[in-house]
Amino acid sequence: MNNPENNFSRLHRKKKRKDKILNVLIAVVVVAIVITASIIFLGGAKEQSEKEDIINNEEIVEQNTDDEVLEEEETSLNDEEVENVETIDEDAASDEVEDVEIDEVEDVEITVNPNDPIVSQSIVNPAWEPIGTEQSGEHVSVYKRNSVDWKEKEQALIYATGISAENMIIWKLKNGGSPQKSIGIISTKDKTEKYRVFLEWVDNEGWKPVKMDVLTTLDFNY
C-alpha cells in the first residue's frame, strides 16, 4: 500500500525541478533579450556614427573642393590681371622703342648685302654734312700724312664712323675715282669694327661722308 507522505514528497521534488528548469529558461530568455537589445543598440549607434562620419567627410570634401575651386578662380583671375598688365606695359614699351628707332633711322638708307663676301651692309645718311675746312682757293686732294687735307679726311672718317682717333687704324686712304673723292678703309684697334667710308669734297665746306660700308673682313684688295 502506497504511503501518502512518499507520494507527496515525490510530487514536491518534481515541482521544484520544474520550477528550476523554468527559472533557467526565463534567465536564458532574459539574457538573450539583453544580448539582442545590446547588439541592436550598439549596431544602431555604430551605424549612426558611421553615417555621421560619412556626412562629416562629405562636408569636408565638399568644403575643400569649394575652397580649391575658389582658390583656382582667384589664381586664374590674378594671372589674367598680371598678364593684362604685362601686355599693356610691353605694348607701351614697344611703341616707345619703335618711335625712337623710327626717329633715329627715318632718313637713313641701309642696304643689306647678303651676296657680298666683304660687305654686310651699306649705309647712306642724308644727315651727314661737310666737316668744315681750313683750306681756301682751289682744292687739291693730298695723300700725305700730317698734311691739312689728310687730317681733314681723317676727321671726316671719325665723324662718319664714331671711332675716336686714338682707337682708329687707317688701313688705306686713297683716291675715290676723281680728285674730289676719297675712300678710307679703317677699323678699331681690336678690329671688331671695320668700315669703308666714301668721301666727297664740297668747295669751301670740306670733306663730307656720302656712304659707309660695314665690312666683314679686312682681307681683301684695297
Buried (B, 14 or more C-beta within 10 A) or exposed (E): EEEEEEEEEEEEEEEEEEEEEEEEEEEEEEEEEEEEEEEEEEEEEEEEEEEEEEEEEEEEEEEEEEEEEEEEEEEEEEEEEEEEEEEEEEEEEEEEEEEEEEEEEEEEEEEEBEEBEBBBBBBBBEEBEBBEBEBEEEBEBBEEEEEEBBBBBBBBBBBBBEBEEEEBBBBEBEEBEEEBBBBBBBBBEEEEBBBBBBBBBBEEEBBBBBBBBBBBEBEEEE
